[in-house]
Every structure is written in structure tokens, then in C-alpha cells.
Amino acid sequence: MNYTAGRYVVSFQAVRFYKGVRYHWMICCEHKPDELVAWGHALTQELAEAAAREEVTDLYSGLSHGGLVASTSTSNRRTHTRPNRRRVMVGR
């Protein structure tokens, strides 16, 4: 789904993630549609739309400079890095 918000084009995409779905949103400039201005994801389509709408407002007001926007879900504050694992040397 895509829509135009003034100088920006906002698009949404549902992506399967583990056992559920994650909703990605992307904001591009209208005159440079191949260049991402801001992006993020949320657990529901409604949260993704709200986050994208808020980011467009922030871009217009100069409060945001674009880039990856933190997840909108407070219950899902996970990083995408692997946890530190201890390596154990077994018999040499």
C-alpha cells in the first residue's frame, strides 16, 4: 500500500516474522522515490500507519532528520543482534 503525503511517499509492507507478521513502513521523497528518508516497523498495521504519520509530521516540522525510527511497540524492544554466547573449548 502506498500513499502520498505532500512531498513524501509512504509505503507499507507486511512481512512474515517468526510466527507472526511485522508491518514495515518506508518514507521516500516524492522527487527521489528510490531514496529512503525514514523507515521502521511495528507489530500491527495501525501502529505502523501511526508511526509513519508521526514521522512525516516530524519531517515537515524539522524535528526529525530521517533514518531508522525505533519500534512503536513498547513490549517489543529487542535488538537484532545475537546474544553473547560463551565459547567452551572441549578437550584438546
C-alpha positions as CSV (number, residue, x, y, z in Angstrom):
1,M,0.0,0.0,0.0
2,N,1.4,3.4,-1.0
3,Y,0.1,7.0,-0.5
4,T,1.5,10.4,-1.0
5,A,1.8,12.8,2.0
6,G,2.8,16.1,0.5
7,R,6.4,15.9,-0.5
8,Y,6.8,12.4,0.7
9,V,5.6,8.9,-0.5
10,V,4.7,6.5,2.3
11,S,4.6,2.8,1.6
12,F,3.7,-0.2,3.8
13,Q,4.6,-3.9,3.5
14,A,3.5,-6.9,5.7
15,V,6.4,-9.4,6.2
16,R,6.2,-12.7,7.9
17,F,8.3,-12.7,11.0
18,Y,8.7,-15.9,13.0
19,K,5.1,-17.0,13.8
20,G,3.5,-13.6,13.1
21,V,3.6,-10.6,10.8
22,R,5.7,-7.4,11.1
23,Y,4.5,-4.3,9.2
24,H,7.3,-2.3,7.7
25,W,6.8,1.3,6.6
26,M,9.0,3.4,4.4
27,I,9.1,7.1,3.6
28,C,10.7,8.4,0.4
29,C,10.9,11.9,-1.2
30,E,8.4,12.4,-4.0
31,H,11.0,13.6,-6.4
32,K,13.5,10.8,-5.4
33,P,11.4,7.7,-4.9
34,D,14.4,5.3,-4.8
35,E,16.0,7.1,-1.8
36,L,14.7,6.2,1.7
37,V,14.2,9.1,4.0
38,A,12.8,7.2,7.1
39,W,11.7,3.6,7.8
40,G,10.6,1.4,10.7
41,H,8.4,-1.4,11.7
42,A,5.5,-2.2,14.0
43,L,3.5,-5.2,15.3
44,T,0.2,-4.1,13.7
45,Q,-0.7,-2.2,10.6
46,E,-2.4,0.5,12.7
47,L,0.8,1.1,14.7
48,A,2.8,1.2,11.5
49,E,0.5,3.8,10.0
50,A,0.5,5.9,13.2
51,A,4.3,5.8,13.4
52,A,4.7,6.8,9.7
53,R,2.2,9.6,10.1
54,E,4.1,10.9,13.1
55,E,7.4,10.7,11.3
56,V,6.0,12.6,8.3
57,T,4.8,15.3,10.7
58,D,8.3,15.4,12.3
59,L,10.0,15.6,8.9
60,Y,7.8,18.6,8.0
61,S,8.4,20.4,11.3
62,G,12.2,19.7,11.2
63,L,12.2,17.6,14.3
64,S,13.4,14.5,12.5
65,H,16.3,14.1,10.1
66,G,15.1,10.7,8.9
67,G,16.7,7.3,9.2
68,L,15.6,4.2,11.1
69,V,12.8,5.0,13.6
70,A,12.6,3.0,16.8
71,S,9.9,0.3,17.0
72,T,6.5,1.7,18.1
73,S,5.8,-1.2,20.4
74,T,6.9,-0.8,24.0
75,S,6.6,-4.5,24.6
76,N,8.9,-5.5,21.7
77,R,12.1,-3.6,22.5
78,R,14.5,-6.2,21.1
79,T,17.7,-5.7,19.2
80,H,18.6,-7.7,16.1
81,T,22.0,-8.7,17.5
82,R,22.8,-12.2,18.6
83,P,23.2,-12.7,22.3
84,N,26.7,-13.1,23.7
85,R,27.5,-16.8,23.8
86,R,30.3,-18.3,25.8
87,R,32.5,-20.5,23.8
88,V,33.8,-23.5,25.6
89,M,36.9,-25.3,24.3
90,V,36.3,-29.1,24.6
91,G,39.4,-31.3,25.0
92,R,42.4,-30.5,23.0
